[in-house]
Amino acid sequence: MPDETNPSQEPPPSPESSSRPTSTGLPSNVAAAIACIPLIGGIIFYILEKKDNFVRFYAMQSIILSGALLLCCFVYWIAHWMLAHVPVLGVLFFIILWLPWAFAIVAIFTFFIVAVVKAFSGVRWEIPYIGQMARKQMGDT
């Protein structure tokens, strides 16, 4: 016979999640999830949030990941512009450049989605390589 549980019981809150308001007046997990919005959300919450390191960490990760996205865009468009004008091989260069570009965009978008979900769940998650840089920028080493 399966165990019967009381549906009125709520699961205990996760240890990292905090419902205390931040400098912005939002709960910590909501502010961190909004801070994951590429570039703008990160900059706004990094400037506005003075107390909560959880929110500031996600904001710094967002800023660094957005910078990586902008750098990928810049490199792709410069390489595309230069190589697309080669008379016969331009189409081949376009296809060869498009594959890593598509992979990079999908990977960065996936990192943003996972970061938003983890932040909203109240879990401090480090994006590979980006999380280490965010900790160094914040002085958490």
N, C-alpha and C positions, 0 to 999 in steps of 0.2 A: 504494500500500500504506500503510495507516494506521500511525502510529508506535505501537510497542508500548511500554507503560510497565510498570515493575515494580510490581505491586500491593503489595509490602511497603514501598515508600517512602511516608512520611507527608508531607503538605504542611507547609511551614514555618509556624511559629506567626505570627500576626499581630503587628505591632510594638506595638500598644497593649495586647494581652492579656498578662497577667502571671500566672504560676502561683505567684508568691511569696505566702506567707500574709499576711493582713492582721492587724490587732489582734485580730480575732475568731478567727483560726486558719483561716479559710476562704480558698480562692483568691480573688483579687481579682475575677475575672469572676463567680464564683458569688455572692459577697457583694453585688456591685452588682446582680445580677439579683434577689436576694431583697430588696434595699433598695427595689426598684421596687414592692413590694406596697403598695397604697394606704394611706397615712397611717401605719399601725402599723410596717410594714417600714422606711419612711423615717425615722421618729422613732427607732426602735431602733438602726438602723445609723448614723444621724447622731450619736447620743450615744456609741455604743460604739466606732466607728471613729475613731481619732485620727491615724493615719499616712497612709492611702491616700486621696488626693484624688479618685481615680476613683470609689471607693465613696461617698465623701461627696457628690460631685457628683450621682450618681444618687439618693442618699437625699434631697438637697435638692430635686431635681426632683420626686420623688414627693410630698414634703410640700407643695410649692406646687401641684402638679396636684390633689392631694387637697383642698386648701383651695378650689381653683376648683370642684371637684365639689360640695363642701359648700355653697358659695355659690350655685351653680346650683340645688341642691335647695331651699335656703331660699327663694330668690326665687320658684321655681316654686310651691312649696306655699303661700306667702303670696298670690301672685297668684291661684292656683287657689281658695283659700279665699274670697278677696274676690269674685271674679268669678263663681264657680259659684252663688252665692246670688241672682244677678240672675234674676228670675222666668222670662222667656221666652228671654233671650239666654244663659243659663248654659251650655247645651249647646254653643252656637256658640263661646263663650269657651273652653270646655274643649277643643274641637278645635283652635282657633287656638293655644292655649298648649301643647298636646301636641306639635305638630309641631316647634317649636324645642327643646323639652325632649328629644324623642327624638333629634334631630340632635346636641345637645350630649352626651348620654350615649354615643351611638355614637362620636363623635369622641374623647371622653375615654378610653373603653375602648380604642379603637384606638391612641391614644398610649401607654397603659400596655403594651399587648401589644408594640408596636414597641420601646419602651424596654427591656422585658425581653429581647427577642431581641437587640437591639444590645448591651446590657450583658453578656449571656452570651457573645456573640461577642467581647467585649473591645474594642468600638468605642465611643468617646465620642461620643454623639449628643445633640444639643440639641433638645428639644421646642421648636417655634416659640414665641417670646415667653417661655415658661417657662424655657428654657435660659439666656437672658440674665439673667433675674431670679435664677436659681440661682447663676450666676457672680458676680453682684454681692453676693449674700448671703455667698458664700464668700470674697469679696475677690480673685477672680481677674481681674476686669475685663479 
